[in-house]
Amino acid sequence: MTAPIELWYWPTPNGWKISIALEEMGLAYEVKPVNIGRGEQFDAAFQAISPNGRMPAIVDPEGPDGQPLSIFESGAILQYLGNKSGRFYPTDVRARAEVDQWLFWQVGGLGPMAGQTHHFRQYAPALIKDQRQIAYGVRRYTDETHRLYGVMDRRLADREFLAGQYSIADMAAWPWILPEHQGQDLSEFPNLKAWVARVGARPAVIKGRAVGEALRGNLASSGKDAEQARKLLFGQRARKA
């Protein structure tokens, strides 16, 4: 019997990428919750497999050589799982290049920019008393996220999925389209809106998106637990070994 892949996980957009991929690829997995609101990402056990202390990471007990293999960074995980399963990551060089372009576009652009938009719009108001200090960040990142939504909308004008066929590129980008948190109106982006619905209707996407949903708290709330979580998440400085 094949040992399940360990998914070190918290229900965030980057975590959802991997839970969705595991469901789509039919790979057995076991969730290892890492509560980022309690600082568990700083535990030695987690940082041994994810030196950057960020979600998600995996451990495949049966790596390519039969030995355990740990991987951090969601893009690298998606590539590994695509290779392992032989699904949603083409072997043809030209087709793979299409997927890789949009995968790297997401991890280098859409994710970081939309994440900053989410931060300044949702979390910064609870961290900074003078709201004038966050106004530029809100405007800067909201506008950049709007631009990136437009990139996707144009790309999807003549195809159903980012790289033509449904792939790990779609799994990477879909969890980051959160217009209600990012100040966007999907009616401005009809092709993107249709893609969001198309991907979101897939049974594996529905199941993967729901993994660990009950664990997630509201970091924008005013409770003491949320305040402590914000300090852990947004007040980090370099830590000595």
N, C-alpha and C positions, 0 to 999 in steps of 0.2 A: 504493500500500500504506500502510495506517495505521501510523504509528510507535508502538511500544509505550510504555505508561506506565512511567515509572521509579518503582519502589517502593524507597524508602530504608528499610531494614528490618533488624530483628534479631528472632529468634524469641521474642517475648514475647506475652502476651495481647493487648496493643494492636496489635502487629504482625500477629498472627493474624487479627484482625478484618478487616484490609485484604486479606491474601492470600486469605482465604476469600471476601470480597466479589468480588475480581477473578476468582476461579475461578467463582463462582456466576453472575456477569454475563457471562462469556465474553469479557472484555476482555484484549487482549494486554498483557503486562507484562514488564518486565525487572527482576530483583532487583539492588539496589545495597546490599550488606551494609555495615552500620555497626556495628562491634564495640564495644559499649558497655563491655565489660570492659577494653578497651585505650584508652578515652577518645576514640574516633573521633567521638563525638557533639559534641565540642568543636571539631572541625575547621571552618575557615572555610567550606569548601564545603558542609558539611551545615547549619551554622547560617545560611547565606544563605537556605535554604529552610525551615528549622525553627528560628526564633529561640529557642525554649524548649529546644532541644537534647534533645528527647525523640523516641522512636519512636512512630509512623512518620511519614513524609512522602512525598508523591508529586510528581512533575513530569509533567504531561501536555503532551507536545510539541505537541499539536494541541488547544489550549483552545477555548472557545466562539467566539472571534474568529479562530481559526486560528493564534494565537500561543501560545507556551509559558505554562503556568500552574502555579505551585507552590502546594501546600496542605499545612499541618501541622494537627495535632489530628485524632484518629481519627474523631470524630463529624462534623466538617466534611468529611473525606475521604469518609466513607460517604454523606453527603447528595449530594456532588458526583458520585460514581460512580453513585449511583442515578438522578440526573437525567440523566447522560450516557448511561447504558445504557437508561434507561426501564424498569428492572426492579427489583423489590423495594422500591420507594419510590413509593407511589401518588400520582396527581395529584389525585384527589378530596380536597377540603379536609378533610372529616371523617375520612377514612381516613388522610390524611397526619398529621393532628393526633394520632391514636392512635399512629402510628409514632414521631413526634417526642417524645411524652411519655416513651415507654419508652427511646428512644435517649438523651435527656437524663438520665433516671433512671440509666441505666448510667454515663454519663461523669461525672455529678456525685455518684453515690452508690456503686453497686456496685463500680466500678473502684477508686476511691480507698480505700474502706473495706476491701475484700478485699485490695488491695495492701498496706495497712498491716498487716493480719492476717498476710499472707504474710511481710512483713518481720520483724515481731516474733517470729513463731514459727520462721522458717527462718534468717534472717540475723543478727538481733541477738545470739543466743547466741555467735556467733563474733566479735562486735565489742565486747561488754561483759563484763568479767570477773565483776562482781557480778551474778548472775542475778536478784537481788531487784529490781534497777533496771528490769528489763524486764517484771516480773510484771503490773503494772497495764496496760501496753500490750497484752500478750497477752490479758488478760481483756477489756479495753475493746473491742478491735477484733474479737476472736473472737465476742463477744456481738452486736456490731453486724452482723457478717456473717451470723450466725445469723438475726437479724431480717430482713435483706434477702433471704436465701434464703426465708424465710417469706412475704414480700411476693410473690415470684415464684410460690411454690407456690399461694397463694390465687388469684392472677391466672390461673394455668393450670388451675384446677379445671374450667372450663367451655369451654376453647378449646385448640387444639393449639399455638398460637403467641402471643407476647406481644401483638401487635396484631391478632389474628385470623388473618390470612394471614401466611405466612412473609415476613419482611422484614429490612431492615438492622438493626432493633432486636434480632432474634434473633442475627444475626451479631455484634453488639456485645457482647451479654451472654454468649453461650455460652462463649467462651474464658476467662471469669473465674470459671466454676464449677469450682473446683479443690479439692474437699473434703479431699483428702489433705494439702494444704498449708495449709488454712484451718481445721482443727479441726472440720470438720462431718461429719455422718453423713447421707447422702442418704436413708437409709431413713426419716428423720423427715419427708421432703418428697416423698411419692410422685408428685405431679404434676410437680414439678421434675425428679425422677429420670427420669420417662418422657420429658419434653421433652429432657433432656440426651441420652438415647439416640436420640430421634427426629431431632434436629438432627445429632447426631454420626454418624448412619448415611448422611447425604447424601454422595454421591461428591465433590462440590465441597468440602465441609467437610473430608472426610478428606484430600483433596489439598492444600487451602490450609493446614490445620493442620501438614502435614508439611514445608512450605517452610522450608528452612534448618535443619532439626532437627539436622543433624550439626554445625552451627556452635556450638550452645549448650553452654556449660560448666556446671559445678556451683559456683555461688557460695557454697554452704554448706559446701564442702569445706575442708580444712585446708592445702592446697597454697599455695605462694608466689604462683602466678598468681591463684588465687582471692582470696587476701588483698589483692593489689594491685588486683584488680577491685573488691573491696568498698570500698577506700579511694576509688577513682575515683567509684563510684556513690553511696556513702552519706556521703562526707566532703566534699561539694561546698559551696562558699560562693560568693557573688556574684563573678563575674569581670569585671574591667575590660576595656573594649574596647581 
